[in-house]
Amino acid sequence: IKPSLAGHNTAIGGKSHQAAGQDPDDIQLRPPWSAPERPAEIIGGPGDQLQLAAREPGRYEWITAGGKTNQEQIDSVLPDLAVTGPWQVSFPPNWGAPASVTLTNLISWTDSPDDGLKYFSGPAPSRAPFALPASALKTGPIKSCLDLGDVRVMEHVKLNGRDCGIAWKPPFRVDVTGALRAGRNSLEVQVEDLWPNRMIGDAALPVTER
């Protein structure tokens, strides 16, 4: 049974922010609405212990339903690392799409000028390598997540051959902590598209070609 939470607060930029919730929901510290990402959240750790996951340095405080006050000082956090590609995307044979394409950036298939890609429906893995400095893995206990951005359906993530799970709802983010390694890393993101996309493309074809 996870501990119940009454609320927590933190100081960001000299201003106090508060949040409250009930078990089993995570309590999220939300910065001003103009900020792109909340600075921290309380998550369940090993043995049903509460842990602070911070994305910004600062002094954090949270209070349990039992009245216990917890404090944590985060002096620094690692900067975000962008996986820029190029991406090698593979498609199943005889499904109307090319065998593979190379993309500088991942785009929505519906934005492609290639009809085989534009109206493709099904699974398609996208692969790209990236380098991680060894220093990034020597900064103490950290949790590393892959943020997939805006996902329309779902994506299945593998890093260095390890299955990191499926992202199917916001925030489209998966934990890759145990799969990261210093130096070269190999990322695979398999996109799943829905059948209506293919139906839209087929509707524009002559009946004999559908």
N, C-alpha and C positions, 0 to 999 in steps of 0.2 A: 504494500500500500504506500503510495507516494505521500509525503508530508503535505498538509494543506498550507496554503499561502494566504496571508491577509493582505499584504501589499509591500511595495518597496519604493525607494526614491533614490535619486542621484543628483549630483550637481554638475551641470554642463554649461560652460561659459559663464559661471557665476550664478546661474539660475537653477532653482530646484525643480525637478520633474518627478511626478508620482504616478504609480499605476497600481491597480488592484485586480484580483481575480480569485477563482476557486479551483481547487483540484478537480480534474487533472489538467486543466488548461495551463499553458505557459503564461507567466506574467511578462509583459513586454514593456520596456522603457522606451517611450517614443519621444524623439526630439521635436523641435518646432516643425510644423507641417512642411516648411520649405526644404528641410533636410532630406536627402535621398534615401537614407537608411537609418533605422533606429540604432542607437549606440550599443545596446546591451539587452540581454534577456536572461532569465533564470531558467535553467533546464535541469532535468533529472539526470543524475550521474550514477556511477556504480553503487550498488547497495542502497538505492533510493535516496542518495544524498543529493542535495541541491547544489548546483554549480553555476557560477557566473560565466556567461559567454559574452565577452566584450569586443566590440569592433572599433572603439575609440578609447584613447587613454583618458583617465580621470579617476575620481574617487567615487565608489559605488557603495550603496547601503541597501539592504533589504531586510524585511521583518517577517518572521514566520507567524502563523496563526497562534502559536504558543507564546508569542511575545519576544522571541529571541532576535536580537539585532545582529546582523552579519555585515562586516565591512570588508572592502577589498580595494586596494590601490593598484591601478594599472598604469604603469609608467610609459609603456610604449606598445604598439601593435605592429605586426608586419603589414607592409603595403600590399594592395591587391596586385595580382599577377594576371595579365590578360593573355589568353591563348589566341594568337592572331592568325594561325594558319600558315600556309594554305591548307585547305581541307580536301581530302580525297574521299569522294562519296561514291558508294557502290550500290547497284540496284540488281534485283533478281532478274535472271534471264527470261526473255519472252513475256515481259510484263509491260512492254511499250516504251520503257525508258531506256536511255543508253546504258551500256554496261557499267560505265563509271564516268564521273566528271570531276574536274578540279576547280574548286571555288576559292577565290581570295578571301571572301567573307561568307559566312553562312547566311543565306537569304531564305525567304519564304519561297517554296517551290512555285507557288502561284505567280510569282514575279518573274519567273524564268521565261526567256523568249523561246525556249525549246518546248514544244507541246508535249513531248514524251515525258519531260520532267514536270512541266506545269500541271499536268493532269494525272500525275502518278499517284496511286493509292497503295499503301503497304509499308513494309519496313525497309529502311535504307540506312546503313551505318555510315557515319562520317568520321574520318580519322585524321588526327593531326598530332605531330610531336611538339613538345615544348621543353625548355630547360629550366630546372629549379636549382638555385644556388644552394650549396651545402649549408651555408649559414642560416638558411630559412628553416632548417630542421634542428637547429641547436639553440633554440630560444626558450626552452622550458616547455611546460605543458600547453599545447595549443591545439585547437580544433580547426581543421582546414576544410572548407566547403567549396564546391564548384557551383557557381551561380549561372544558370542556363539562360537567364534573361526572360524574354517573352516567348512562351511555348504555347502553341495553339492546341495541341492534342496531348502527347506524352513523349518522353524521351527516356531511353534506357542507357545508363552510363557504365562504361568499363574503363578502368585506368590501370595500365600495365598488366592487363589480363585479369584483373580482379573486378568482380561484379560489385558495383557501388550502389545499385538500386535503380528504381524507376521514379521519375518525377512526373506526376500527373495532375498536380494542383499547386496553386501559388502558396508560398514562394517556390519557384522551380529551382530547388537547391538540393544537392546531395552531399553527404559526408564522404570525403576522400582522404581523411587523415591517415589511415593505415596503408593506403595504396601509394602515396607519394614517395618518391625517392630522389636523392640528390643526383643532379646531372640530367640526362635525357629521360623524359617520360613520354609514354604513348597513350593518347586519349582517344577513346571511341565513344561517340554519341549516336545511338540509333534512334532515328526519328520514326514515329508511327503516324501515318496519315489515315484519314477516313475514306471509305468507299465513295461517298458523294462526290469527292473531287474527281474520280475517274468517270462517274456518271455524267458530270458536267461536260467533260471532254468528249465522251462518246456521243452525247446529244448533238454535237456539231458535225459528226461524221455521217457519211451516207449510210443507209441502213445496212448495206452489204458489208460494210467495213467495221461495224460495231462488234 
